[in-house]
Each structure stands twice: as C-alpha cells, then as structure tokens.
Amino acid sequence: MRIITWDDFIETYTKIHQRGLNFIISKLNFSSIKRTVSAFNDDNIKSAN
C-alpha cells in the first residue's frame, strides 16, 4: 500500500497554482480546526474542490 502517490504530487502542484504556497503550508498544521478554517476563509478563491 502506497502512502504517497503520483496523484498526490499532481494535486499538490495544482493547488499551489490555484491557491498559492501559503495554502499548502497551512495544511501542515496539526490542529484540525485550523486546517478546516484555512480551507474556507479565502474570499478570493477562483476555484476549489
């Protein structure tokens, strides 16, 4: 069983271009509440899943 796949790299690359590196860094937080807030607090999102 793979923990990290090519799809993970592709998704990360796409998110960096869509939302920026700060978004990816915010996901490395251990607090689940802070990770959730970082996903929904940007008013200038052009697209998101």
ZAVEX-771501 format. One record per residue (C-alpha): residue in three letters; z, x negated, y negated; residue number from 1; chain. Coordinates in nm, 4 decimals. Each point is the difference from the previous one (the first is absolute). Layout:
# ZAVEX-771501
[ala; [Z; X; Y]; NUM; A]
...
# end
This chain:
# ZAVEX-771501
[met; [0.0000; 0.0000; 0.0000]; 1; A]
[arg; [-0.1037; -0.1386; -0.3356]; 2; A]
[ile; [0.2371; 0.0193; -0.2925]; 3; A]
[ile; [-0.2626; -0.0927; -0.2628]; 4; A]
[thr; [-0.3667; 0.0915; 0.0407]; 5; A]
[trp; [-0.3211; -0.0558; -0.1960]; 6; A]
[asp; [0.0338; 0.3543; -0.1315]; 7; A]
[asp; [0.3288; -0.1010; -0.1633]; 8; A]
[phe; [-0.1775; -0.2786; -0.1892]; 9; A]
[ile; [-0.2822; 0.2307; -0.1041]; 10; A]
[glu; [0.2436; 0.2679; -0.1197]; 11; A]
[thr; [0.2034; -0.2573; -0.1943]; 12; A]
[tyr; [-0.3142; -0.1425; -0.1623]; 13; A]
[thr; [-0.1105; 0.3515; -0.0996]; 14; A]
[lys; [0.3399; 0.0906; -0.1464]; 15; A]
[ile; [0.0112; -0.3223; -0.2017]; 16; A]
[his; [-0.3317; 0.0958; -0.1600]; 17; A]
[gln; [0.1004; 0.3641; -0.0525]; 18; A]
[arg; [0.3571; -0.0392; -0.1221]; 19; A]
[gly; [0.0627; -0.3706; -0.0591]; 20; A]
[leu; [0.2134; -0.2714; 0.1483]; 21; A]
[asn; [0.3208; 0.1429; -0.1501]; 22; A]
[phe; [-0.0417; 0.3089; 0.2207]; 23; A]
[ile; [-0.0178; -0.2139; 0.3141]; 24; A]
[ile; [0.3008; -0.2057; -0.1075]; 25; A]
[ser; [0.1979; 0.3188; -0.0662]; 26; A]
[lys; [-0.0527; 0.0983; 0.3653]; 27; A]
[leu; [0.1879; -0.3108; 0.1161]; 28; A]
[asn; [0.3271; 0.1520; -0.1211]; 29; A]
[phe; [0.2615; 0.0774; 0.2672]; 30; A]
[ser; [0.1098; 0.3210; -0.1740]; 31; A]
[ser; [-0.2005; 0.2948; 0.1357]; 32; A]
[ile; [0.0721; 0.2013; -0.3154]; 33; A]
[lys; [-0.1417; -0.2730; -0.2262]; 34; A]
[arg; [-0.3108; -0.0289; 0.2207]; 35; A]
[thr; [-0.0545; 0.3760; -0.0232]; 36; A]
[val; [0.0471; 0.0069; -0.3772]; 37; A]
[ser; [-0.2491; -0.2859; -0.0383]; 38; A]
[ala; [-0.2617; 0.2058; 0.1852]; 39; A]
[phe; [0.0236; 0.3024; -0.2281]; 40; A]
[asn; [0.1013; -0.1274; -0.3442]; 41; A]
[asp; [-0.3378; -0.1134; -0.1359]; 42; A]
[asp; [-0.1740; 0.2515; -0.2272]; 43; A]
[asn; [-0.3165; -0.2106; -0.0274]; 44; A]
[ile; [-0.0957; 0.0037; 0.3682]; 45; A]
[lys; [-0.3739; 0.0423; 0.0448]; 46; A]
[ser; [0.0262; 0.0617; 0.3736]; 47; A]
[ala; [0.2625; -0.0128; 0.2711]; 48; A]
[asn; [0.0482; 0.1129; 0.3571]; 49; A]
# end
